[in-house]
Amino acid sequence: MDYVHKVVMDKYMQGRGVEGNSGIYKRVQEIKHQLIEELTPEMKEKLQESPLNKILLVTHSRVLQAFSASGIKKVKGENTLVDARYFQNCEVVPFKSAESKQNSEEEHL
């Protein structure tokens, strides 16, 4: 087993991904900002018209977990996601765009 494979497997066995919580949280904040920026005025209007109008986001559970987090903090020397929710496979959960914009503009580190 080569060194890279060993590092990846060690992290996997510890229940952690290759990318740490701090890195994924920071990347998700950028994704939130990009998603909001990509919405056209017409899309934003349709989203405001009815709660039935939605945007579907399909991604890995770790990214969704970081999307639901309100920030990160150190616990026992490890960066942990604050108030994060772990999503089950194929779970559908509403996510408010106003929360997304607010969280993407706040500093949580």
CNS distance restraints for C-alpha pairs under 8 A (distance, minus, plus):
assign (resid   1 and name CA) (resid   5 and name CA) 6.35 0.50 0.50
assign (resid   1 and name CA) (resid   6 and name CA) 6.41 0.50 0.50
assign (resid   2 and name CA) (resid   6 and name CA) 6.26 0.50 0.50
assign (resid   3 and name CA) (resid   7 and name CA) 6.23 0.50 0.50
assign (resid   4 and name CA) (resid   8 and name CA) 6.23 0.50 0.50
assign (resid   5 and name CA) (resid   9 and name CA) 6.06 0.50 0.50
assign (resid   6 and name CA) (resid  10 and name CA) 5.96 0.50 0.50
assign (resid   7 and name CA) (resid  11 and name CA) 6.23 0.50 0.50
assign (resid   8 and name CA) (resid  12 and name CA) 6.11 0.50 0.50
assign (resid   8 and name CA) (resid  17 and name CA) 7.77 0.50 0.50
assign (resid   8 and name CA) (resid  18 and name CA) 6.20 0.50 0.50
assign (resid   9 and name CA) (resid  13 and name CA) 6.02 0.50 0.50
assign (resid  10 and name CA) (resid  14 and name CA) 6.30 0.50 0.50
assign (resid  11 and name CA) (resid  15 and name CA) 6.44 0.50 0.50
assign (resid  11 and name CA) (resid  16 and name CA) 5.10 0.50 0.50
assign (resid  11 and name CA) (resid  17 and name CA) 6.00 0.50 0.50
assign (resid  11 and name CA) (resid  18 and name CA) 6.42 0.50 0.50
assign (resid  12 and name CA) (resid  16 and name CA) 5.36 0.50 0.50
assign (resid  12 and name CA) (resid  17 and name CA) 5.90 0.50 0.50
assign (resid  12 and name CA) (resid  18 and name CA) 7.64 0.50 0.50
assign (resid  16 and name CA) (resid  20 and name CA) 7.40 0.50 0.50
assign (resid  19 and name CA) (resid  23 and name CA) 6.16 0.50 0.50
assign (resid  19 and name CA) (resid  24 and name CA) 6.31 0.50 0.50
assign (resid  20 and name CA) (resid  24 and name CA) 6.26 0.50 0.50
assign (resid  20 and name CA) (resid  79 and name CA) 7.68 0.50 0.50
assign (resid  21 and name CA) (resid  25 and name CA) 5.87 0.50 0.50
assign (resid  21 and name CA) (resid  66 and name CA) 7.81 0.50 0.50
assign (resid  21 and name CA) (resid  72 and name CA) 7.58 0.50 0.50
assign (resid  21 and name CA) (resid  79 and name CA) 5.94 0.50 0.50
assign (resid  21 and name CA) (resid  80 and name CA) 6.06 0.50 0.50
assign (resid  21 and name CA) (resid  81 and name CA) 6.44 0.50 0.50
assign (resid  22 and name CA) (resid  26 and name CA) 6.14 0.50 0.50
assign (resid  22 and name CA) (resid  72 and name CA) 6.80 0.50 0.50
assign (resid  22 and name CA) (resid  79 and name CA) 6.10 0.50 0.50
assign (resid  22 and name CA) (resid  80 and name CA) 7.63 0.50 0.50
assign (resid  22 and name CA) (resid  81 and name CA) 7.99 0.50 0.50
assign (resid  23 and name CA) (resid  27 and name CA) 6.17 0.50 0.50
assign (resid  24 and name CA) (resid  28 and name CA) 6.04 0.50 0.50
assign (resid  24 and name CA) (resid  62 and name CA) 7.96 0.50 0.50
assign (resid  24 and name CA) (resid  63 and name CA) 6.95 0.50 0.50
assign (resid  24 and name CA) (resid  66 and name CA) 6.77 0.50 0.50
assign (resid  25 and name CA) (resid  29 and name CA) 6.31 0.50 0.50
assign (resid  25 and name CA) (resid  63 and name CA) 7.97 0.50 0.50
assign (resid  25 and name CA) (resid  66 and name CA) 5.32 0.50 0.50
assign (resid  25 and name CA) (resid  67 and name CA) 7.58 0.50 0.50
assign (resid  25 and name CA) (resid  71 and name CA) 7.57 0.50 0.50
assign (resid  25 and name CA) (resid  72 and name CA) 7.52 0.50 0.50
assign (resid  25 and name CA) (resid  81 and name CA) 7.71 0.50 0.50
assign (resid  26 and name CA) (resid  30 and name CA) 6.65 0.50 0.50
assign (resid  27 and name CA) (resid  31 and name CA) 6.34 0.50 0.50
assign (resid  28 and name CA) (resid  32 and name CA) 6.09 0.50 0.50
assign (resid  28 and name CA) (resid  63 and name CA) 6.73 0.50 0.50
assign (resid  28 and name CA) (resid  66 and name CA) 6.49 0.50 0.50
assign (resid  28 and name CA) (resid  67 and name CA) 6.27 0.50 0.50
assign (resid  29 and name CA) (resid  33 and name CA) 6.33 0.50 0.50
assign (resid  29 and name CA) (resid  67 and name CA) 7.78 0.50 0.50
assign (resid  29 and name CA) (resid 103 and name CA) 7.37 0.50 0.50
assign (resid  29 and name CA) (resid 104 and name CA) 4.88 0.50 0.50
assign (resid  30 and name CA) (resid  34 and name CA) 6.18 0.50 0.50
assign (resid  30 and name CA) (resid 104 and name CA) 7.12 0.50 0.50
assign (resid  31 and name CA) (resid  35 and name CA) 6.05 0.50 0.50
assign (resid  32 and name CA) (resid  36 and name CA) 6.30 0.50 0.50
assign (resid  32 and name CA) (resid 100 and name CA) 6.10 0.50 0.50
assign (resid  32 and name CA) (resid 101 and name CA) 6.95 0.50 0.50
assign (resid  32 and name CA) (resid 104 and name CA) 6.17 0.50 0.50
assign (resid  33 and name CA) (resid  37 and name CA) 6.15 0.50 0.50
assign (resid  33 and name CA) (resid 100 and name CA) 7.92 0.50 0.50
assign (resid  33 and name CA) (resid 101 and name CA) 6.76 0.50 0.50
assign (resid  33 and name CA) (resid 104 and name CA) 6.02 0.50 0.50
assign (resid  34 and name CA) (resid  38 and name CA) 6.05 0.50 0.50
assign (resid  35 and name CA) (resid  39 and name CA) 6.63 0.50 0.50
assign (resid  36 and name CA) (resid  97 and name CA) 7.72 0.50 0.50
assign (resid  36 and name CA) (resid 101 and name CA) 7.09 0.50 0.50
assign (resid  39 and name CA) (resid  43 and name CA) 5.76 0.50 0.50
assign (resid  39 and name CA) (resid  44 and name CA) 6.23 0.50 0.50
assign (resid  40 and name CA) (resid  44 and name CA) 6.29 0.50 0.50
assign (resid  41 and name CA) (resid  45 and name CA) 6.12 0.50 0.50
assign (resid  42 and name CA) (resid  46 and name CA) 6.21 0.50 0.50
assign (resid  43 and name CA) (resid  47 and name CA) 6.19 0.50 0.50
assign (resid  44 and name CA) (resid  48 and name CA) 6.31 0.50 0.50
assign (resid  45 and name CA) (resid  49 and name CA) 6.17 0.50 0.50
assign (resid  46 and name CA) (resid  50 and name CA) 6.88 0.50 0.50
assign (resid  46 and name CA) (resid  53 and name CA) 6.60 0.50 0.50
assign (resid  47 and name CA) (resid  51 and name CA) 6.95 0.50 0.50
assign (resid  47 and name CA) (resid  53 and name CA) 5.29 0.50 0.50
assign (resid  47 and name CA) (resid  54 and name CA) 6.52 0.50 0.50
assign (resid  49 and name CA) (resid  53 and name CA) 7.67 0.50 0.50
assign (resid  59 and name CA) (resid  63 and name CA) 6.56 0.50 0.50
assign (resid  59 and name CA) (resid  64 and name CA) 6.84 0.50 0.50
assign (resid  60 and name CA) (resid  64 and name CA) 6.49 0.50 0.50
assign (resid  61 and name CA) (resid  65 and name CA) 5.94 0.50 0.50
assign (resid  61 and name CA) (resid  86 and name CA) 6.98 0.50 0.50
assign (resid  61 and name CA) (resid  87 and name CA) 6.03 0.50 0.50
assign (resid  61 and name CA) (resid  88 and name CA) 7.69 0.50 0.50
assign (resid  61 and name CA) (resid  89 and name CA) 7.82 0.50 0.50
assign (resid  62 and name CA) (resid  66 and name CA) 6.27 0.50 0.50
assign (resid  62 and name CA) (resid  86 and name CA) 7.71 0.50 0.50
assign (resid  63 and name CA) (resid  67 and name CA) 6.15 0.50 0.50
assign (resid  64 and name CA) (resid  68 and name CA) 6.31 0.50 0.50
assign (resid  64 and name CA) (resid  86 and name CA) 7.67 0.50 0.50
assign (resid  64 and name CA) (resid  87 and name CA) 7.14 0.50 0.50
assign (resid  65 and name CA) (resid  69 and name CA) 6.46 0.50 0.50
assign (resid  65 and name CA) (resid  84 and name CA) 5.55 0.50 0.50
assign (resid  65 and name CA) (resid  85 and name CA) 5.39 0.50 0.50
assign (resid  65 and name CA) (resid  86 and name CA) 5.36 0.50 0.50
assign (resid  65 and name CA) (resid  87 and name CA) 6.81 0.50 0.50
assign (resid  66 and name CA) (resid  81 and name CA) 6.84 0.50 0.50
assign (resid  66 and name CA) (resid  84 and name CA) 6.46 0.50 0.50
assign (resid  67 and name CA) (resid  84 and name CA) 7.85 0.50 0.50
assign (resid  67 and name CA) (resid 100 and name CA) 7.95 0.50 0.50
assign (resid  68 and name CA) (resid  83 and name CA) 7.28 0.50 0.50
assign (resid  68 and name CA) (resid  84 and name CA) 5.19 0.50 0.50
assign (resid  68 and name CA) (resid  85 and name CA) 6.00 0.50 0.50
assign (resid  69 and name CA) (resid  81 and name CA) 5.80 0.50 0.50
assign (resid  69 and name CA) (resid  82 and name CA) 5.38 0.50 0.50
assign (resid  69 and name CA) (resid  83 and name CA) 5.15 0.50 0.50
assign (resid  69 and name CA) (resid  84 and name CA) 4.06 0.50 0.50
assign (resid  69 and name CA) (resid  85 and name CA) 7.08 0.50 0.50
assign (resid  70 and name CA) (resid  81 and name CA) 7.52 0.50 0.50
assign (resid  70 and name CA) (resid  82 and name CA) 5.56 0.50 0.50
assign (resid  70 and name CA) (resid  83 and name CA) 5.91 0.50 0.50
assign (resid  70 and name CA) (resid  84 and name CA) 7.06 0.50 0.50
assign (resid  70 and name CA) (resid 103 and name CA) 6.87 0.50 0.50
assign (resid  70 and name CA) (resid 108 and name CA) 7.62 0.50 0.50
assign (resid  71 and name CA) (resid  81 and name CA) 5.99 0.50 0.50
assign (resid  71 and name CA) (resid  82 and name CA) 5.15 0.50 0.50
assign (resid  71 and name CA) (resid  83 and name CA) 7.67 0.50 0.50
assign (resid  71 and name CA) (resid 108 and name CA) 4.87 0.50 0.50
assign (resid  71 and name CA) (resid 109 and name CA) 7.05 0.50 0.50
assign (resid  72 and name CA) (resid  79 and name CA) 6.22 0.50 0.50
assign (resid  72 and name CA) (resid  80 and name CA) 5.40 0.50 0.50
assign (resid  72 and name CA) (resid  81 and name CA) 4.53 0.50 0.50
assign (resid  72 and name CA) (resid  82 and name CA) 5.22 0.50 0.50
assign (resid  72 and name CA) (resid 108 and name CA) 6.26 0.50 0.50
assign (resid  72 and name CA) (resid 109 and name CA) 6.23 0.50 0.50
assign (resid  73 and name CA) (resid  78 and name CA) 7.99 0.50 0.50
assign (resid  73 and name CA) (resid  79 and name CA) 5.39 0.50 0.50
assign (resid  73 and name CA) (resid  80 and name CA) 5.46 0.50 0.50
assign (resid  73 and name CA) (resid  81 and name CA) 6.68 0.50 0.50
assign (resid  73 and name CA) (resid  82 and name CA) 6.70 0.50 0.50
assign (resid  73 and name CA) (resid 109 and name CA) 7.06 0.50 0.50
assign (resid  74 and name CA) (resid  78 and name CA) 5.17 0.50 0.50
assign (resid  74 and name CA) (resid  79 and name CA) 4.41 0.50 0.50
assign (resid  74 and name CA) (resid  80 and name CA) 6.01 0.50 0.50
assign (resid  75 and name CA) (resid  79 and name CA) 6.32 0.50 0.50
assign (resid  75 and name CA) (resid  80 and name CA) 6.51 0.50 0.50
assign (resid  87 and name CA) (resid  91 and name CA) 6.34 0.50 0.50
assign (resid  95 and name CA) (resid  99 and name CA) 7.69 0.50 0.50
assign (resid  95 and name CA) (resid 100 and name CA) 7.82 0.50 0.50
assign (resid  96 and name CA) (resid 100 and name CA) 6.46 0.50 0.50
assign (resid  97 and name CA) (resid 101 and name CA) 6.19 0.50 0.50
assign (resid  98 and name CA) (resid 102 and name CA) 6.18 0.50 0.50
assign (resid  99 and name CA) (resid 103 and name CA) 5.97 0.50 0.50
assign (resid 100 and name CA) (resid 104 and name CA) 6.04 0.50 0.50
assign (resid 101 and name CA) (resid 105 and name CA) 6.36 0.50 0.50
assign (resid 102 and name CA) (resid 106 and name CA) 6.44 0.50 0.50
